[in-house]
Amino acid sequence: MGEFKVHRVRFFDYMPSAISKMAFNFLSERLAVARADGAVEIFKFTDNYFQEKVIPGRDGRAIEGMCWVGQRLFSAGLNGEITEYDLENLRPKYSMDAYGGPIWSISSNSQGTLLAVGCEDGTVKMFEVLEEKIQFQRNLDRQKGRIISLSWHPSGTKIAAGMMDMIRIFDAETGRATHRLLVDRGLGMSKGREVVVWSVIFLSDNTVVSGDSAGKVQMWDSITGTLRKTHLVTKWDVLALSVSQDESSLMAGTSEGTVVQMQFLQSSVEQQERQWVRTRTFKNHSHDVRALVHTDCAVVSGGMDTHLVVLPLLDQVEKSSKEAKLRKITFPHRSLVRCARKAGLLLFQFPDHLELWRLGESEGQGKHGDCLPVKRNPEKLLQLTRKGEDHICCSAVSPCGGWLVYATVSAVRLYRLQYDNNNVSISRVSKLPKELRTVHQLCFSSDSSRLFASSTHSSVVVVALSNPEVKHLHTLKCKSGSKQPLHLLVPSDDGKWLATANADCEIHVYNLHKMKLHCTVPVYSSCPTAIAIHPSTCNLISVHADQQMFEFSLQQKEYTEWSRRLHKEGLHSLWLDRDTPVTRVAFNPENPAHIILHDTFMFCIVDQSLPLPDAQTKFYNQMTLRSLPAAERMRHSHAFKICKYFQHLMTVELLEDHSLVVVERPLMDIMSKLPAPVRQKKFAT
């Protein structure tokens, strides 16, 4: 596997934001997740739950509701605005004030023609969905008290609205309130305490299901306005409800971290009438479950503990299949850490600022597993606070450490850094080319003379960096006509090639000497999660969301013999069954046959000179393999050398001095910063 001196970094205080809302698009099988900081993430469920896109947040954008209309995504929040998102340019397309105060909920009819929003001033406002925008249509009957939750009847003729102490049923055509359903306060609750109806669902048989702050899930008859059934599922709040498409299964998320399933079943063999029966309780969260989605074969939940949990329903999937595994997604599928390999610097990206750190130094040599004495401690050189209200979407530091750049959806800022012993001076480049407007990814060339910025329609803006001024050199455009944003941007070490990847699963390679497209890699069905160009062979390595790996020769414009052999023999099942994507590919200059990869839970060196593992081969951790006798160790020798000594990896980089930088963010450090849960499990209770 090779030995490296490792800088083990744990001072990146990354803290994911809580999940506030979710919306699932059953047509494209994509999940939109809203975070408490206003960021929106898009996960593609058909591609191994890959985090396909991220729309950065904004100060004051607290999202309280989100819904899909066809392939269009809308949200509403406490700022009183309805926002539609531009999913190609990863930014809000427009925002419209509803003029009803803070908005607590948003819902669309099944026909996709109308949006309803519930406002602080007691109104349900209807908006017509037009081709390019939405347009206010009318208000429904105004109520005394805020509208907390909304749900349309599948026919689009009625709307249920959850409020304080009651549920209102509206006729969507006339705007009149037809029924008032009074919600009782439950046992043990004080008479002066109001019950909040956090969530409502309108079923096709005219049943209204409600979840409230008294811990009840109730079933109501919307025709007669009467209560049919009450289920007390928790002593705390029921914050979210979700129902399956066939309306046979219902999920309720609580503030004690549980998800309770109810199913529409026959109560006995003799009785043909079906009713809602509580069947299962799942506990995969430590804090409030604020968002729920019931897909055809799983329940997806999220909340205060920041985890996105995909829980397969074993009665809907094969128990031995990959879909039967529980998934917890905590870390982003793109790196928030950039490394200046020549200068030994690390750049940490936060939503509101950047931190630049100098790595420490050790002295002496040691054997495997030794901790070397520290000669110089790591040092924070700079903390740069962003300007404006938009959160940082991407950033980069040049390999020499002399340039730093970051972008929001509204601006790009470039800085020149100069070092004098322990002092750092920073100066902003005031005049930037006008082409640097909409930017999704940033990176520098290996000699720090150029800046590459991904722009609209999968194009790349090339900027020359010099002391007097910064000049726009060229804009590289792909010929496929894709409008999807680039999420990967990687230059070669020799400065000749630039590889890009977009959400259409396309990988384009440009010749930077000729400033034109060199080739397009054959499109594979799964999205690339990491790409890199080998410094000596000029072969492109790509790893995809389904864990497949390819090697493509840029000289021959075809897959290499090693890549063909890899796919003929097939990757090992233990490799394919991993549930976190590879986010970084690097190479070892001392051994050109070594490819360095990492995901959240392991880093791996693929040795192309060794045979590939067959189906019976065990994937030993390298720490375990070292303890085996030499003969046994040789018998288990194969191309994939895996190390799981480091966990919750944010990045693994190889510096110019051939030492490794491993940036970890232990999950326990994240959990320790969360507020206390409402209920903590105690022994024997």
Disulfide bonds with the S-S distance in Angstrom:
none
